[in-house]
Structures are given as C-alpha cells and as structure tokens.
Amino acid sequence: MSVFMLSVDYLAPLEQIDQALDAHRAWVDKGFQDGLFLLSGPKTPRTGGAILAYGNDRAEVEARIAEDPFVIGGLARYTVHEMVPRTADPRLAFLIDS
C-alpha cells in the first residue's frame, strides 16, 4: 500500500475559501468514512491544507481530489506525493506492508 501526501494550495482569497469550507469539510469527512484519509488539516499560515491518504491506487486518490469542492470551484490545487512506507513509529506500524 502507498501513502499519499496531498498538499493543498489556495488559489482564491480566504473569503472565497470560507464560503466553500462546509462543502469541503463534508468532502473530507467522506474520505475518512471511506477509509482513504488518515489525517487532514490547514497549513500554518493558512495558505492551504494537507491530507494524508492511504491506499493502493493513485488514480483513486486523484479521482477523489477532482471531487473536492475547492477544486471544482477553482479555489485550490493539489500536489500529490506518493510513497511506499518502509519504516514507521510503532503507532503507525499498520502503514508498513508485511
């Protein structure tokens, strides 16, 4: 399995981001419910956000990103970094394929 580090960069003023925030958070919640997302939150300073995802298929991750209201509205762009974890703290041992 791969871990996907999703970096979100805002393309619009925060006023526009805030107008779409509830829809974006509902989209994020669905990612957690579906077991794809492991961690999410805003960047500091608030120029975007980050999501840690876990799965087999980069295409699935990219398809999910395309459904984000921020992306649909042209408010943000994503950069996806994929990695195959080899070493982890014991609390994250489930991320290591055996």
The first five atom37 places (N, CA, C, CB, O) and aatype in JSON, in Angstrom:
{
  "aatype": [12, 15, 19, 13, 12, 10, 15, 19, 3, 18, 10, 0, 14, 10, 6, 5, 9, 3, 5, 0, 10, 3, 0, 8, 1, 0, 17, 19, 3, 11, 7, 13, 5, 3, 7, 10, 13, 10, 10, 15, 7, 14, 11, 16, 14, 1, 16, 7, 7, 0, 9, 10, 0, 18, 7, 2, 3, 1, 0, 6, 19, 6, 0, 1, 9, 0, 6, 3, 14, 13, 19, 9, 7, 7, 10, 0, 1, 18, 16, 19, 8, 6, 12, 19, 14, 1, 16, 0, 3, 14, 1, 10, 0, 13, 10, 9, 3, 15],
  "atom_mask": [
    [1, 1, 1, 1, 1],
    [1, 1, 1, 1, 1],
    [1, 1, 1, 1, 1],
    [1, 1, 1, 1, 1],
    [1, 1, 1, 1, 1],
    [1, 1, 1, 1, 1],
    [1, 1, 1, 1, 1],
    [1, 1, 1, 1, 1],
    [1, 1, 1, 1, 1],
    [1, 1, 1, 1, 1],
    [1, 1, 1, 1, 1],
    [1, 1, 1, 1, 1],
    [1, 1, 1, 1, 1],
    [1, 1, 1, 1, 1],
    [1, 1, 1, 1, 1],
    [1, 1, 1, 1, 1],
    [1, 1, 1, 1, 1],
    [1, 1, 1, 1, 1],
    [1, 1, 1, 1, 1],
    [1, 1, 1, 1, 1],
    [1, 1, 1, 1, 1],
    [1, 1, 1, 1, 1],
    [1, 1, 1, 1, 1],
    [1, 1, 1, 1, 1],
    [1, 1, 1, 1, 1],
    [1, 1, 1, 1, 1],
    [1, 1, 1, 1, 1],
    [1, 1, 1, 1, 1],
    [1, 1, 1, 1, 1],
    [1, 1, 1, 1, 1],
    [1, 1, 1, 0, 1],
    [1, 1, 1, 1, 1],
    [1, 1, 1, 1, 1],
    [1, 1, 1, 1, 1],
    [1, 1, 1, 0, 1],
    [1, 1, 1, 1, 1],
    [1, 1, 1, 1, 1],
    [1, 1, 1, 1, 1],
    [1, 1, 1, 1, 1],
    [1, 1, 1, 1, 1],
    [1, 1, 1, 0, 1],
    [1, 1, 1, 1, 1],
    [1, 1, 1, 1, 1],
    [1, 1, 1, 1, 1],
    [1, 1, 1, 1, 1],
    [1, 1, 1, 1, 1],
    [1, 1, 1, 1, 1],
    [1, 1, 1, 0, 1],
    [1, 1, 1, 0, 1],
    [1, 1, 1, 1, 1],
    [1, 1, 1, 1, 1],
    [1, 1, 1, 1, 1],
    [1, 1, 1, 1, 1],
    [1, 1, 1, 1, 1],
    [1, 1, 1, 0, 1],
    [1, 1, 1, 1, 1],
    [1, 1, 1, 1, 1],
    [1, 1, 1, 1, 1],
    [1, 1, 1, 1, 1],
    [1, 1, 1, 1, 1],
    [1, 1, 1, 1, 1],
    [1, 1, 1, 1, 1],
    [1, 1, 1, 1, 1],
    [1, 1, 1, 1, 1],
    [1, 1, 1, 1, 1],
    [1, 1, 1, 1, 1],
    [1, 1, 1, 1, 1],
    [1, 1, 1, 1, 1],
    [1, 1, 1, 1, 1],
    [1, 1, 1, 1, 1],
    [1, 1, 1, 1, 1],
    [1, 1, 1, 1, 1],
    [1, 1, 1, 0, 1],
    [1, 1, 1, 0, 1],
    [1, 1, 1, 1, 1],
    [1, 1, 1, 1, 1],
    [1, 1, 1, 1, 1],
    [1, 1, 1, 1, 1],
    [1, 1, 1, 1, 1],
    [1, 1, 1, 1, 1],
    [1, 1, 1, 1, 1],
    [1, 1, 1, 1, 1],
    [1, 1, 1, 1, 1],
    [1, 1, 1, 1, 1],
    [1, 1, 1, 1, 1],
    [1, 1, 1, 1, 1],
    [1, 1, 1, 1, 1],
    [1, 1, 1, 1, 1],
    [1, 1, 1, 1, 1],
    [1, 1, 1, 1, 1],
    [1, 1, 1, 1, 1],
    [1, 1, 1, 1, 1],
    [1, 1, 1, 1, 1],
    [1, 1, 1, 1, 1],
    [1, 1, 1, 1, 1],
    [1, 1, 1, 1, 1],
    [1, 1, 1, 1, 1],
    [1, 1, 1, 1, 1]
  ],
  "atom_positions": [
    [[0.85, -1.18, 0.0], [0.0, 0.0, 0.0], [0.89, 1.24, 0.0], [-0.96, 0.0, 1.22], [2.01, 1.23, 0.5]],
    [[0.35, 2.27, -0.56], [1.07, 3.54, -0.62], [0.44, 4.55, 0.33], [1.09, 4.09, -2.05], [-0.75, 4.48, 0.66]],
    [[1.25, 5.49, 0.75], [0.79, 6.66, 1.47], [0.89, 7.82, 0.5], [1.63, 6.92, 2.79], [1.88, 7.98, -0.21]],
    [[-0.16, 8.64, 0.49], [-0.21, 9.8, -0.41], [-0.25, 11.06, 0.44], [-1.46, 9.72, -1.37], [-1.15, 11.23, 1.27]],
    [[0.72, 11.92, 0.24], [0.76, 13.2, 0.93], [0.18, 14.22, -0.04], [2.24, 13.58, 1.37], [0.77, 14.52, -1.08]],
    [[-0.97, 14.76, 0.32], [-1.67, 15.71, -0.53], [-1.46, 17.11, 0.01], [-3.18, 15.37, -0.62], [-1.86, 17.42, 1.14]],
    [[-0.85, 17.95, -0.78], [-0.63, 19.34, -0.39], [-1.63, 20.2, -1.15], [0.85, 19.8, -0.67], [-1.69, 20.15, -2.38]],
    [[-2.41, 20.97, -0.42], [-3.44, 21.83, -0.99], [-2.95, 23.27, -0.94], [-4.8, 21.66, -0.24], [-2.53, 23.75, 0.11]],
    [[-3.01, 23.95, -2.07], [-2.64, 25.38, -2.13], [-3.85, 26.17, -2.6], [-1.43, 25.61, -3.09], [-4.42, 25.89, -3.65]],
    [[-4.22, 27.17, -1.8], [-5.35, 28.02, -2.17], [-5.0, 28.89, -3.36], [-5.79, 28.89, -0.98], [-3.88, 29.4, -3.46]],
    [[-5.96, 29.05, -4.25], [-5.81, 29.91, -5.43], [-6.71, 31.14, -5.33], [-6.13, 29.12, -6.7], [-6.68, 32.01, -6.2]],
    [[-7.51, 31.2, -4.27], [-8.5, 32.27, -4.12], [-8.33, 32.92, -2.75], [-9.95, 31.72, -4.29], [-7.71, 32.34, -1.86]],
    [[-8.89, 34.12, -2.57], [-8.84, 34.77, -1.26], [-9.58, 33.93, -0.2], [-9.46, 36.19, -1.34], [-10.48, 33.16, -0.52]],
    [[-9.17, 34.1, 1.04], [-9.77, 33.34, 2.13], [-11.29, 33.54, 2.24], [-9.12, 33.71, 3.44], [-11.99, 32.63, 2.67]],
    [[-11.79, 34.7, 1.84], [-13.23, 34.93, 1.88], [-13.95, 33.9, 1.0], [-13.57, 36.37, 1.42], [-15.0, 33.38, 1.38]],
    [[-13.4, 33.61, -0.17], [-14.0, 32.62, -1.07], [-13.79, 31.21, -0.53], [-13.4, 32.74, -2.48], [-14.68, 30.37, -0.63]],
    [[-12.63, 30.95, 0.04], [-12.36, 29.65, 0.65], [-13.38, 29.38, 1.75], [-10.91, 29.58, 1.21], [-13.95, 28.3, 1.82]],
    [[-13.6, 30.38, 2.61], [-14.52, 30.2, 3.73], [-15.95, 29.93, 3.26], [-14.5, 31.44, 4.62], [-16.69, 29.21, 3.94]],
    [[-16.34, 30.48, 2.13], [-17.69, 30.24, 1.61], [-17.88, 28.77, 1.19], [-17.95, 31.16, 0.41], [-18.99, 28.25, 1.24]],
    [[-16.81, 28.12, 0.78], [-16.87, 26.72, 0.34], [-16.4, 25.74, 1.4], [-16.05, 26.54, -0.92], [-16.34, 24.54, 1.15]],
    [[-16.06, 26.25, 2.59], [-15.43, 25.41, 3.61], [-16.33, 24.29, 4.1], [-15.01, 26.26, 4.78], [-15.85, 23.17, 4.29]],
    [[-17.61, 24.54, 4.32], [-18.5, 23.49, 4.8], [-18.58, 22.34, 3.79], [-19.91, 24.05, 5.07], [-18.54, 21.17, 4.18]],
    [[-18.7, 22.67, 2.51], [-18.75, 21.63, 1.47], [-17.43, 20.87, 1.4], [-19.08, 22.25, 0.1], [-17.43, 19.65, 1.23]],
    [[-16.32, 21.58, 1.53], [-15.0, 20.93, 1.52], [-14.88, 19.98, 2.72], [-13.87, 21.98, 1.54], [-14.4, 18.86, 2.58]],
    [[-15.3, 20.44, 3.89], [-15.2, 19.59, 5.09], [-16.08, 18.36, 4.98], [-15.58, 20.39, 6.33], [-15.7, 17.29, 5.47]],
    [[-17.24, 18.47, 4.35], [-18.09, 17.3, 4.12], [-17.38, 16.31, 3.19], [-19.46, 17.73, 3.51], [-17.46, 15.1, 3.4]],
    [[-16.69, 16.84, 2.18], [-15.91, 16.0, 1.27], [-14.78, 15.3, 2.03], [-15.32, 16.86, 0.11], [-14.54, 14.11, 1.83]],
    [[-14.09, 16.03, 2.9], [-13.03, 15.44, 3.72], [-13.6, 14.35, 4.62], [-12.32, 16.53, 4.56], [-13.03, 13.27, 4.73]],
    [[-14.73, 14.63, 5.27], [-15.36, 13.65, 6.16], [-15.66, 12.36, 5.41], [-16.64, 14.22, 6.76], [-15.47, 11.27, 5.96]],
    [[-16.12, 12.46, 4.17], [-16.41, 11.27, 3.37], [-15.12, 10.47, 3.12], [-17.06, 11.66, 2.02], [-15.14, 9.24, 3.14]],
    [[-14.0, 11.17, 2.89], [-12.73, 10.49, 2.72], [-12.33, 9.68, 3.95], [0.0, 0.0, 0.0], [-11.77, 8.59, 3.82]],
    [[-12.63, 10.22, 5.14], [-12.36, 9.48, 6.37], [-13.32, 8.3, 6.51], [-12.48, 10.4, 7.59], [-12.91, 7.2, 6.88]],
    [[-14.59, 8.53, 6.23], [-15.59, 7.45, 6.33], [-15.25, 6.3, 5.4], [-16.99, 7.99, 6.02], [-15.47, 5.14, 5.74]],
    [[-14.73, 6.61, 4.23], [-14.38, 5.6, 3.24], [-13.05, 4.92, 3.53], [-14.35, 6.21, 1.86], [-12.67, 3.97, 2.84]],
    [[-12.32, 5.39, 4.55], [-11.05, 4.78, 4.91], [-9.87, 5.23, 4.07], [0.0, 0.0, 0.0], [-8.78, 4.66, 4.18]],
    [[-10.06, 6.24, 3.23], [-8.98, 6.72, 2.37], [-8.09, 7.73, 3.1], [-9.55, 7.34, 1.11], [-6.87, 7.69, 2.94]],
    [[-8.67, 8.62, 3.88], [-7.91, 9.67, 4.56], [-7.56, 9.24, 5.97], [-8.7, 10.98, 4.58], [-8.37, 8.63, 6.67]],
    [[-6.33, 9.57, 6.39], [-5.84, 9.26, 7.73], [-5.68, 10.5, 8.59], [-4.53, 8.54, 7.64], [-5.79, 10.43, 9.82]],
    [[-5.42, 11.65, 7.97], [-5.09, 12.87, 8.7], [-5.35, 14.05, 7.78], [-3.6, 12.86, 9.2], [-5.09, 13.97, 6.57]],
    [[-5.86, 15.14, 8.33], [-6.05, 16.34, 7.5], [-6.04, 17.58, 8.37], [-7.38, 16.26, 6.7], [-6.28, 17.51, 9.58]],
    [[-5.75, 18.7, 7.75], [-5.79, 19.97, 8.47], [-5.22, 21.1, 7.66], [0.0, 0.0, 0.0], [-4.61, 20.88, 6.61]],
    [[-5.43, 22.32, 8.15], [-4.93, 23.5, 7.43], [-3.43, 23.69, 7.65], [-5.68, 24.75, 7.89], [-2.87, 23.25, 8.65]],
    [[-2.81, 24.34, 6.69], [-1.4, 24.74, 6.84], [-1.33, 25.98, 7.72], [-0.74, 25.0, 5.45], [-2.32, 26.7, 7.88]],
    [[-0.16, 26.21, 8.29], [0.11, 27.42, 9.04], [1.31, 28.09, 8.42], [0.35, 27.12, 10.55], [2.39, 27.5, 8.42]],
    [[1.18, 29.29, 7.89], [-0.03, 30.12, 7.84], [-1.07, 29.52, 6.9], [0.33, 31.55, 7.39], [-0.78, 28.59, 6.15]],
    [[-2.27, 30.04, 6.95], [-3.42, 29.47, 6.23], [-3.35, 29.78, 4.73], [-4.74, 30.01, 6.83], [-4.05, 30.66, 4.23]],
    [[-2.5, 29.04, 4.05], [-2.35, 29.18, 2.6], [-2.87, 27.95, 1.86], [-0.88, 29.42, 2.24], [-2.78, 27.86, 0.63]],
    [[-3.41, 27.01, 2.62], [-3.9, 25.75, 2.05], [-4.03, 24.73, 3.15], [0.0, 0.0, 0.0], [-4.28, 25.07, 4.31]],
    [[-3.87, 23.48, 2.8], [-4.0, 22.42, 3.77], [-3.19, 21.21, 3.35], [0.0, 0.0, 0.0], [-2.45, 21.24, 2.36]],
    [[-3.34, 20.15, 4.11], [-2.65, 18.9, 3.81], [-3.53, 17.74, 4.23], [-1.26, 18.84, 4.51], [-4.27, 17.81, 5.21]],
    [[-3.42, 16.66, 3.47], [-4.16, 15.43, 3.77], [-3.19, 14.27, 3.61], [-5.41, 15.26, 2.83], [-2.4, 14.23, 2.66]],
    [[-3.25, 13.33, 4.53], [-2.51, 12.09, 4.41], [-3.53, 11.0, 4.05], [-1.73, 11.74, 5.74], [-4.48, 10.77, 4.79]],
    [[-3.3, 10.36, 2.92], [-4.21, 9.31, 2.44], [-3.46, 7.99, 2.35], [-4.83, 9.69, 1.06], [-2.23, 7.96, 2.28]],
    [[-4.22, 6.91, 2.35], [-3.64, 5.56, 2.37], [-4.45, 4.66, 1.46], [-3.59, 4.99, 3.82], [-5.66, 4.51, 1.63]],
    [[-3.77, 4.06, 0.49], [-4.49, 3.18, -0.42], [-3.59, 2.53, -1.44], [0.0, 0.0, 0.0], [-2.37, 2.7, -1.41]],
    [[-4.2, 1.8, -2.34], [-3.48, 1.07, -3.38], [-3.35, 1.84, -4.68], [-4.15, -0.23, -3.64], [-2.46, 1.55, -5.48]],
    [[-4.21, 2.79, -4.9], [-4.4, 3.29, -6.25], [-4.31, 4.82, -6.32], [-5.73, 2.84, -6.79], [-5.17, 5.52, -5.8]],
    [[-3.25, 5.31, -6.97], [-3.11, 6.76, -7.14], [-4.28, 7.33, -7.94], [-1.79, 7.08, -7.83], [-4.73, 8.45, -7.68]],
    [[-4.76, 6.57, -8.91], [-5.89, 7.05, -9.72], [-7.12, 7.29, -8.86], [-6.22, 6.04, -10.84], [-7.87, 8.24, -9.09]],
    [[-7.33, 6.43, -7.86], [-8.46, 6.63, -6.93], [-8.29, 7.93, -6.15], [-8.57, 5.43, -5.96], [-9.25, 8.68, -5.97]],
    [[-7.07, 8.18, -5.69], [-6.8, 9.42, -4.94], [-7.03, 10.62, -5.83], [-5.35, 9.42, -4.4], [-7.66, 11.59, -5.41]],
    [[-6.53, 10.59, -7.04], [-6.69, 11.73, -7.95], [-8.15, 11.93, -8.34], [-5.83, 11.54, -9.2], [-8.6, 13.07, -8.51]],
    [[-8.9, 10.84, -8.5], [-10.33, 10.97, -8.79], [-11.06, 11.61, -7.62], [-10.95, 9.59, -9.12], [-11.96, 12.43, -7.81]],
    [[-10.66, 11.23, -6.4], [-11.3, 11.82, -5.22], [-10.97, 13.3, -5.13], [-10.83, 11.1, -3.94], [-11.85, 14.11, -4.8]],
    [[-9.74, 13.68, -5.41], [-9.35, 15.09, -5.39], [-10.21, 15.89, -6.36], [-7.85, 15.24, -5.75], [-10.62, 17.01, -6.04]],
    [[-10.49, 15.34, -7.52], [-11.29, 16.04, -8.53], [-12.7, 16.35, -8.04], [-11.37, 15.2, -9.8], [-13.38, 17.22, -8.59]],
    [[-13.16, 15.63, -7.0], [-14.49, 15.85, -6.44], [-14.51, 16.89, -5.32], [-15.04, 14.55, -5.91], [-15.59, 17.26, -4.85]],
    [[-13.35, 17.37, -4.9], [-13.29, 18.37, -3.82], [-13.94, 19.66, -4.31], [-11.81, 18.63, -3.38], [-13.6, 20.16, -5.38]],
    [[-14.88, 20.21, -3.54], [-15.5, 21.47, -3.93], [-14.49, 22.6, -4.15], [-16.48, 21.89, -2.87], [-14.73, 23.49, -4.97]],
    [[-13.37, 22.58, -3.45], [-12.33, 23.58, -3.69], [-11.79, 23.46, -5.11], [-11.19, 23.44, -2.68], [-11.56, 24.47, -5.77]],
    [[-11.6, 22.24, -5.58], [-11.08, 22.02, -6.94], [-12.15, 22.35, -7.96], [-10.6, 20.55, -7.11], [-11.89, 23.03, -8.95]],
    [[-13.36, 21.86, -7.74], [-14.46, 22.12, -8.67], [-14.67, 23.62, -8.84], [-15.76, 21.47, -8.16], [-14.93, 24.09, -9.95]],
    [[-14.54, 24.37, -7.76], [-14.74, 25.82, -7.8], [-13.51, 26.6, -8.24], [0.0, 0.0, 0.0], [-13.56, 27.83, -8.31]],
    [[-12.4, 25.91, -8.55], [-11.19, 26.61, -8.94], [-10.54, 27.37, -7.81], [0.0, 0.0, 0.0], [-9.81, 28.33, -8.04]],
    [[-10.8, 26.95, -6.57], [-10.31, 27.66, -5.39], [-8.96, 27.14, -4.9], [-11.31, 27.56, -4.28], [-8.26, 27.84, -4.17]],
    [[-8.61, 25.9, -5.28], [-7.38, 25.29, -4.77], [-6.84, 24.3, -5.79], [-7.62, 24.6, -3.41], [-7.56, 23.82, -6.67]],
    [[-5.55, 24.0, -5.65], [-4.92, 22.94, -6.45], [-4.2, 22.0, -5.5], [-3.92, 23.53, -7.52], [-3.79, 22.38, -4.4]],
    [[-4.05, 20.78, -5.94], [-3.4, 19.74, -5.15], [-2.09, 19.33, -5.8], [-4.33, 18.53, -4.99], [-1.97, 19.29, -7.02]],
    [[-1.12, 19.02, -4.96], [0.1, 18.33, -5.37], [0.1, 17.01, -4.62], [1.41, 19.19, -5.07], [-0.09, 16.98, -3.4]],
    [[0.3, 15.91, -5.35], [0.25, 14.58, -4.75], [1.66, 13.99, -4.74], [-0.72, 13.66, -5.54], [2.34, 13.93, -5.76]],
    [[2.08, 13.55, -3.55], [3.35, 12.86, -3.39], [3.02, 11.45, -2.91], [4.32, 13.61, -2.38], [2.35, 11.28, -1.89]],
    [[3.49, 10.44, -3.64], [3.23, 9.05, -3.27], [4.5, 8.43, -2.71], [2.72, 8.25, -4.49], [5.6, 8.66, -3.22]],
    [[4.34, 7.64, -1.66], [5.47, 6.92, -1.11], [5.01, 5.55, -0.64], [6.13, 7.71, 0.04], [3.84, 5.35, -0.31]],
    [[5.94, 4.61, -0.6], [5.7, 3.3, -0.03], [6.47, 3.26, 1.28], [6.14, 2.13, -1.01], [7.7, 3.19, 1.27]],
    [[5.79, 3.29, 2.41], [6.47, 3.34, 3.7], [7.31, 2.08, 3.95], [5.45, 3.51, 4.83], [6.88, 0.96, 3.66]],
    [[8.5, 2.29, 4.48], [9.39, 1.19, 4.82], [9.64, 1.11, 6.33], [10.71, 1.33, 4.08], [9.83, 0.03, 6.87]],
    [[9.64, 2.25, 7.0], [9.92, 2.32, 8.43], [8.9, 3.26, 9.06], [11.39, 2.79, 8.71], [8.55, 4.29, 8.49]],
    [[8.43, 2.9, 10.26], [7.44, 3.75, 10.93], [7.57, 3.61, 12.43], [6.02, 3.38, 10.47], [8.04, 2.6, 12.95]],
    [[7.14, 4.63, 13.12], [6.95, 4.58, 14.56], [5.94, 3.45, 14.83], [6.46, 5.97, 15.14], [5.05, 3.22, 14.01]],
    [[6.06, 2.75, 15.96], [5.11, 1.67, 16.25], [3.64, 2.08, 16.17], [5.39, 1.12, 17.62], [2.79, 1.26, 15.85]],
    [[3.34, 3.34, 16.44], [1.96, 3.81, 16.37], [1.44, 3.82, 14.94], [1.83, 5.2, 16.98], [0.23, 3.83, 14.71]],
    [[2.35, 3.81, 13.98], [1.97, 3.83, 12.55], [2.35, 2.54, 11.85], [2.63, 5.01, 11.84], [2.42, 2.5, 10.62]],
    [[2.59, 1.49, 12.61], [3.05, 0.23, 12.03], [2.07, -0.34, 11.02], [3.29, -0.77, 13.13], [2.48, -1.09, 10.13]],
    [[0.79, -0.02, 11.12], [-0.19, -0.53, 10.17], [0.06, -0.03, 8.76], [-1.58, -0.14, 10.6], [-0.47, -0.6, 7.8]],
    [[0.86, 1.02, 8.6], [1.17, 1.56, 7.27], [2.24, 0.75, 6.53], [1.61, 2.99, 7.39], [2.42, 0.93, 5.33]],
    [[2.93, -0.12, 7.23], [4.02, -0.89, 6.64], [3.48, -2.22, 6.13], [5.16, -1.12, 7.68], [2.89, -2.99, 6.89]],
    [[3.67, -2.47, 4.85], [3.26, -3.76, 4.29], [4.17, -4.85, 4.83], [3.31, -3.74, 2.74], [5.38, -4.68, 4.94]],
    [[3.56, -5.97, 5.16], [4.39, -7.08, 5.66], [4.57, -8.13, 4.59], [3.75, -7.72, 6.91], [5.23, -9.14, 4.82]]
  ]
}
